[in-house]
Amino acid sequence: NAGGRSLTPPSLTEKKLFVGSSEGEVLAYNLSDGKPLWSYKTSEPVRFQPAVAKGQVFFTTDNGTIYGIDTGDSSDDGWYMWGGNAAHNGLTK
């Protein structure tokens, strides 16, 4: 919970962490220092972990709307699936 927001499990790339919130946001953080980089606001809660692939963040909202956001950085790559476990993110062997 960050400032009253319930957050999704994080999606990691080499340099960034992405989460969704019950307040209807997707947030990007610098993985090395935790500083916020940007946020994208929707009008609906985001309760499931975003997917990150080739400079795009994909997520769905409670009402079933699917979003695809260009992060502006093609190296944002690493979480292609909704759900799963840490092995999908390359964090375990």
Phi, psi and omega per residue, in radians:
N1 nan 2.108 -3.132
A2 -2.049 1.832 -3.136
G3 1.083 0.640 3.138
G4 1.567 -0.048 -3.138
R5 -1.649 2.345 2.956
S6 -1.467 2.295 -3.074
L7 -1.911 2.643 3.051
T8 -1.309 2.920 2.932
P9 -1.032 2.614 -3.104
P10 -1.352 2.682 2.958
S11 -1.963 2.211 -3.063
L12 -1.892 2.516 2.920
T13 -2.121 -2.996 -3.112
E14 -1.070 -0.618 -3.036
K15 -2.150 -0.130 -3.020
K16 -2.364 2.812 3.061
L17 -2.190 2.333 -3.139
F18 -2.126 2.375 3.078
V19 -2.426 2.719 2.988
G20 -1.837 2.843 -3.138
S21 -2.333 2.734 3.076
S22 -1.183 -0.229 3.090
E23 -1.469 0.008 3.092
G24 1.520 0.572 3.134
E25 -2.151 2.684 2.850
V26 -2.023 2.270 -3.046
L27 -2.096 2.488 3.094
A28 -2.055 2.356 3.140
Y29 -2.224 2.619 3.013
N30 -1.253 2.177 -3.061
L31 -1.191 -0.564 -3.060
S32 -1.316 -0.583 -3.102
D33 -2.201 -0.040 3.098
G34 1.334 0.108 -3.122
K35 -1.280 2.434 3.095
P36 -1.125 2.427 3.101
L37 -1.851 -0.807 3.110
W38 -2.875 2.920 3.020
S39 -2.481 2.690 3.102
Y40 -2.216 2.170 -3.061
K41 -1.770 2.299 2.999
T42 -1.999 3.093 3.108
S43 -1.717 0.134 -3.084
E44 -2.311 2.566 3.110
P45 -1.047 2.515 3.046
V46 -1.947 1.915 -3.037
R47 -1.946 -0.144 -3.122
F48 -1.999 2.568 -3.103
Q49 -0.954 2.276 3.092
P50 -1.174 2.701 2.996
A51 -1.786 2.421 -3.108
V52 -2.162 2.126 -3.092
A53 -2.603 2.080 2.985
K54 0.877 0.873 3.086
G55 1.431 0.237 3.118
Q56 -2.213 2.493 3.003
V57 -1.989 2.195 3.139
F58 -2.005 2.376 3.124
F59 -2.710 2.828 3.107
T60 -2.119 2.726 3.129
T61 -1.901 3.015 -3.141
D62 -0.982 -0.562 -3.108
N63 -1.526 0.056 3.078
G64 1.592 0.086 3.082
T65 -1.237 2.357 3.104
I66 -1.905 2.273 3.139
Y67 -1.997 2.596 2.952
G68 -2.310 2.072 -3.076
I69 -2.012 2.304 3.035
D70 -1.377 2.128 -3.112
T71 -1.411 -0.258 -3.090
G72 1.462 0.075 -3.116
D73 -2.446 1.861 -3.078
S74 -1.152 -0.244 3.087
S75 -1.388 -0.103 3.023
D76 -1.276 1.662 -3.010
D77 -2.672 2.333 3.065
G78 2.775 -0.363 -3.122
W79 -2.192 1.684 -3.035
Y80 -1.599 -0.231 -3.010
M81 -2.098 2.552 2.918
W82 -1.450 2.435 -3.136
G83 1.349 -2.862 -3.131
G84 1.620 -2.703 -3.119
N85 -2.443 -3.041 -3.065
A86 -1.085 -0.432 3.140
A87 -1.082 -0.531 3.106
H88 -1.176 -0.378 -3.088
N89 -1.715 0.085 3.133
G90 1.319 0.262 -3.085
L91 -1.555 -0.260 3.107
T92 -2.263 2.842 3.138
K93 -1.796 nan nan
